[in-house]
Amino acid sequence: MRYSVAIRNDGILRPFRKPELARRSDSVCGGDRSRLMRMEWLRASDSFPACWACFLVYDDRVDVLAITGSRQRIDRSMSPAEARALWADLCECGWHRASEEEITRYQMSHRKLRLIVYGGQP
């Protein structure tokens, strides 16, 4: 079954099925697709405003997009265990879970972070 993602007013990504796709069988859409469960954000202190990490958590994997330093980037899928270890490592280095207020203040989104990571204009 194919899922899309809706961003609600609370800033949390929620999976939903499009009605036109609900009629298609899983075998046609690729029944092994994972559903996006949630999006989690980490950031470094205000001393490093460009240091953000976005964890897209699925059923069986976590896609991580992060800027961890001036020339250090992460953009890959990993197992939930690897993602937990990365999260713990970043927290040990002084990173913290970004609050809704921080996300709003910096107008951060996955799209904006991708533009920062790879360059370009929003």
C-alpha beads as a LAMMPS data file, in Angstrom:
LAMMPS data file: protein, C-alpha beads

122 atoms
121 bonds

1 atom types
1 bond types

-500.0 500.0 xlo xhi
-500.0 500.0 ylo yhi
-500.0 500.0 zlo zhi

Masses

1 110.0

Atoms # bond

1 1 1 0.000 0.000 0.000
2 1 1 1.404 3.448 -0.876
3 1 1 1.356 6.230 1.691
4 1 1 1.912 9.956 1.463
5 1 1 2.757 12.376 4.214
6 1 1 0.735 15.290 5.507
7 1 1 2.165 18.023 7.696
8 1 1 -0.341 19.053 10.311
9 1 1 -0.437 22.386 12.113
10 1 1 1.543 20.865 14.982
11 1 1 4.496 20.324 12.606
12 1 1 4.353 16.544 12.918
13 1 1 4.352 14.448 9.778
14 1 1 1.511 11.972 9.669
15 1 1 1.067 9.247 7.048
16 1 1 -2.189 9.098 5.134
17 1 1 -3.407 7.124 2.156
18 1 1 -4.597 8.930 -0.916
19 1 1 -8.088 7.622 -1.816
20 1 1 -7.134 6.920 -5.443
21 1 1 -4.211 4.796 -4.281
22 1 1 -6.209 2.889 -1.676
23 1 1 -7.988 0.934 -4.418
24 1 1 -4.722 -0.372 -5.898
25 1 1 -3.403 -3.655 -4.584
26 1 1 -0.230 -3.839 -2.494
27 1 1 1.455 -5.924 -5.141
28 1 1 0.985 -3.172 -7.729
29 1 1 2.283 -0.429 -5.422
30 1 1 5.085 -2.453 -3.899
31 1 1 3.832 -4.043 -0.707
32 1 1 7.238 -3.800 0.969
33 1 1 7.174 0.004 1.256
34 1 1 7.577 1.401 4.762
35 1 1 5.306 4.008 6.264
36 1 1 6.719 7.219 7.686
37 1 1 6.015 7.093 11.391
38 1 1 7.488 10.405 12.586
39 1 1 10.067 13.113 12.042
40 1 1 12.515 13.952 14.832
41 1 1 14.889 16.928 14.949
42 1 1 18.168 17.484 16.764
43 1 1 20.274 20.632 16.712
44 1 1 23.491 21.923 18.161
45 1 1 23.577 25.022 20.338
46 1 1 22.993 28.534 19.027
47 1 1 26.749 28.781 18.487
48 1 1 26.278 26.467 15.508
49 1 1 23.034 27.619 13.823
50 1 1 23.511 25.467 10.708
51 1 1 23.959 22.205 12.655
52 1 1 20.684 20.317 12.331
53 1 1 19.772 16.657 12.048
54 1 1 16.476 15.314 10.767
55 1 1 15.523 11.708 11.462
56 1 1 12.690 10.335 9.305
57 1 1 11.603 7.259 11.232
58 1 1 9.928 4.471 9.257
59 1 1 8.761 1.013 10.302
60 1 1 12.061 -0.682 9.437
61 1 1 14.632 2.064 8.842
62 1 1 15.560 5.655 9.612
63 1 1 16.563 8.157 6.939
64 1 1 18.983 10.694 8.389
65 1 1 19.821 14.057 6.860
66 1 1 22.219 16.158 8.918
67 1 1 24.823 18.875 8.924
68 1 1 27.186 17.994 11.736
69 1 1 29.989 20.431 10.968
70 1 1 31.227 22.942 8.410
71 1 1 32.144 20.166 5.978
72 1 1 30.438 17.165 7.554
73 1 1 27.156 15.856 6.193
74 1 1 25.045 12.738 6.701
75 1 1 22.445 11.658 4.162
76 1 1 21.676 7.959 4.352
77 1 1 19.311 5.267 5.520
78 1 1 20.260 3.261 8.562
79 1 1 18.793 0.702 10.886
80 1 1 16.883 1.927 13.947
81 1 1 19.771 0.711 16.139
82 1 1 22.325 2.710 14.120
83 1 1 20.074 5.789 14.277
84 1 1 19.711 5.466 18.063
85 1 1 23.505 5.246 18.377
86 1 1 23.968 8.343 16.187
87 1 1 21.311 10.209 18.216
88 1 1 23.104 9.276 21.461
89 1 1 26.494 10.314 20.039
90 1 1 25.154 13.710 18.970
91 1 1 23.469 14.259 22.348
92 1 1 26.726 13.364 24.065
93 1 1 28.398 16.111 22.001
94 1 1 25.917 18.707 23.258
95 1 1 23.131 18.414 20.690
96 1 1 19.520 18.554 21.905
97 1 1 16.066 17.717 20.620
98 1 1 14.828 20.794 18.781
99 1 1 11.703 22.305 20.268
100 1 1 8.719 23.308 18.158
101 1 1 9.639 26.929 18.925
102 1 1 13.178 26.448 17.546
103 1 1 11.898 24.701 14.431
104 1 1 9.453 27.560 13.863
105 1 1 11.976 30.316 14.657
106 1 1 14.501 28.923 12.169
107 1 1 11.717 27.956 9.733
108 1 1 13.357 24.550 9.465
109 1 1 11.929 21.854 7.258
110 1 1 13.316 18.761 5.606
111 1 1 13.297 20.632 2.297
112 1 1 15.199 23.595 3.753
113 1 1 17.754 21.284 5.386
114 1 1 18.267 19.459 2.073
115 1 1 18.891 22.826 0.374
116 1 1 21.432 23.739 3.062
117 1 1 23.168 20.373 2.769
118 1 1 23.400 20.403 -1.017
119 1 1 23.383 24.154 -1.694
120 1 1 20.869 26.086 -3.702
121 1 1 18.165 28.589 -2.998
122 1 1 14.925 27.743 -1.143

Bonds

1 1 1 2
2 1 2 3
3 1 3 4
4 1 4 5
5 1 5 6
6 1 6 7
7 1 7 8
8 1 8 9
9 1 9 10
10 1 10 11
11 1 11 12
12 1 12 13
13 1 13 14
14 1 14 15
15 1 15 16
16 1 16 17
17 1 17 18
18 1 18 19
19 1 19 20
20 1 20 21
21 1 21 22
22 1 22 23
23 1 23 24
24 1 24 25
25 1 25 26
26 1 26 27
27 1 27 28
28 1 28 29
29 1 29 30
30 1 30 31
31 1 31 32
32 1 32 33
33 1 33 34
34 1 34 35
35 1 35 36
36 1 36 37
37 1 37 38
38 1 38 39
39 1 39 40
40 1 40 41
41 1 41 42
42 1 42 43
43 1 43 44
44 1 44 45
45 1 45 46
46 1 46 47
47 1 47 48
48 1 48 49
49 1 49 50
50 1 50 51
51 1 51 52
52 1 52 53
53 1 53 54
54 1 54 55
55 1 55 56
56 1 56 57
57 1 57 58
58 1 58 59
59 1 59 60
60 1 60 61
61 1 61 62
62 1 62 63
63 1 63 64
64 1 64 65
65 1 65 66
66 1 66 67
67 1 67 68
68 1 68 69
69 1 69 70
70 1 70 71
71 1 71 72
72 1 72 73
73 1 73 74
74 1 74 75
75 1 75 76
76 1 76 77
77 1 77 78
78 1 78 79
79 1 79 80
80 1 80 81
81 1 81 82
82 1 82 83
83 1 83 84
84 1 84 85
85 1 85 86
86 1 86 87
87 1 87 88
88 1 88 89
89 1 89 90
90 1 90 91
91 1 91 92
92 1 92 93
93 1 93 94
94 1 94 95
95 1 95 96
96 1 96 97
97 1 97 98
98 1 98 99
99 1 99 100
100 1 100 101
101 1 101 102
102 1 102 103
103 1 103 104
104 1 104 105
105 1 105 106
106 1 106 107
107 1 107 108
108 1 108 109
109 1 109 110
110 1 110 111
111 1 111 112
112 1 112 113
113 1 113 114
114 1 114 115
115 1 115 116
116 1 116 117
117 1 117 118
118 1 118 119
119 1 119 120
120 1 120 121
121 1 121 122
